Amino acid sequence: MAKPLPIASRDFPESVLGSRLPVLVEFATSRCPACHRLEPILSRLADEYEGRVTFGRVDVEENPDLGDLFQIRAVPTIVLFKDSEAVDGAIGAPSAAAVRSLINANLGCGAPRQSGLG
């Protein structure tokens, strides 16, 4: 199972803004229970969308400048980047179906391979 790639401030311009693929970034902290609940959902979705969407994770305690830049006020927050722009997002720990809907609505990439997640 794929895991979202850890992204640090120094990597963000290339890994997210410079990506040819859309990137779904989870802004989180290591102490956040909801963030830990979201991890397996994002890992499964990373497998389903492999080759079409990249998944990343920013620890806002280790990279507070990114939290400030994107006005992250609660964790987890997910933000979808496409063509170097933040195009959509959600605050909290959305269901797999809600994340799929967010991705599909913004990318028109069609249904992913199904994993059985709700």
Buried (B, 14 or more C-beta within 10 A) or exposed (E): EBBBBEBEBEBBEEBBEEBEEBBBBBBBBEEBEEBBEBBEBBBBBBBBBEEEBBBBBBBBEEBEEBBEEBEBEEBBBBBBBBEEEBBBBBBEBBEBEBBBEBBBEBBEEEEBEEBEBE
